[in-house]
């Protein structure tokens, strides 16, 4: 209902990703990033889509953006390690896996989960009011 809502695009991307609709999910996360370029979670999911599409170079570039915004983003560290590993950068991958383990074992960062409230701050319910208000027509 609001094409200028990063949260709406993010949640659409989550639904599309859950349905294995990778290209539409990628486009939705890219729109969320366009509307909120400081949201590490949107970059993370964009990177995950690229990784699942086996475009590891793009995944790495996007995940670097997520980690630049939030260096303690555990899921971005894990995804970065996997993308690096799959693209043949084994030593770099080991460093990112090690950092992921440190972030999660010390509880500095928590990985994104599948449960409500664990898929990023945009994944939770927000009250919405139409521009026309609640008046009946």
N, C-alpha and C positions, 0 to 999 in steps of 0.2 A: 504494500500500500504506500510505502514511502521509498522511492528509488534513491533517495539521498541518505538512507540509513545504512551505515556500515554493519550494524548489528543484523539487519534483515538479510543483507547479502551473505554475511558470515553464516547465519543459520541455514540459509538456502544451500550454501556450499556444504555444510555438514550433512544435510539431508541427501544431497546429490552424491556426496562421497560415500555415505552409508549405503546408498543404492548402487555403488560401483559405476556411477556416471562421472567418469574422471574429467572429461573435457568440460562439461557444464560446471562441475565443481571447481575446476581450475579457474574458469571465467568468473564465477561468483566470488571466489577468494581474491582474485585480482581486482574486482570491483570494490571489495571491502578494503583492500590495501589502498586503492586510489582515494577512497573517502576518508580513511584513517591510516596514513602512512607511518604512524608510530605504534601500530598494533602488532606486536611480535607474533601473536597467535595466528593472525591472518597470514603472515609471511610463512609461518611454520606449515600451515595446511597447504599453502600454495606449493611450498617445497616438497611436501609429501606427495602431492598430486604429480609433480614432475618426476619424482622418484618412482612412483608406481607406473608411470608411463615410460620408464627406463631412460629418461633424459637427465642423466646424472649431473652433467655440467650445469644445466639450468637449476637443478635441485640444489646443488652446492652453492651457487651464486645467491639464490633466494634465501637459503638457510643462513648464509653469512649475514644477510640483512636482519634476519630475526635475532641472531646472536649479537649483532651490533646494538640492537635496541635493548635486548634483555640477555646479558651474558650468563644469567643463571637459569635460562630456559632449558630445563632438563630434556624435554622431548626434542627440541631443536638440536641439542648436542647428540642425542641418540640417532636422530635422522641424518645428521651430518656425518656421523661415524659410518652409518650404513651406506650412504651415498658415496663416500670416499672409498670405502672398502670395495663396493661394486664397480667403481671406476678404476680400480687398480692402485689406489694410493693407500696401501696397507699401513705404512708407518703413521701417516697422518690420521688414519682411521683409529688406530690404537690410542693415540693421544685423546681423541674425542670420546672414545668409549671410557677411557680412564676418568676423564672429566665428568662424564655422565654418572659414573659410579660414585664419584666423590659428591656430586650435587645431591644424589638421591640417598646415599648412605648417611650423610650428615644432615639431611633434611633441609638443605639450603634451597633446593628446588624440587618440585614434584612433577612427575610426568603427567601429561594430559591423559585422562582416562575416558571411559565410555559412559560413566554414570553422570546423572544430572549434576551440574555445577563443576564438573571436572574437565569440561571441554573448552575452557577459556571464559573470560569475563563476559564476552558477548553472547555466550550460550545460555545465559540465565534469563528468565522472564523479566520483562520490563513493561510497566503499564504504558499503554499507548492511547492517545486521544486523536481523533481525526481532526483535520483542519477546520471542518465544519462544526465541530463540537458534537454533542449528543442530542441535539434537537431532532425531533421527529418531523418528517415531511408529510 
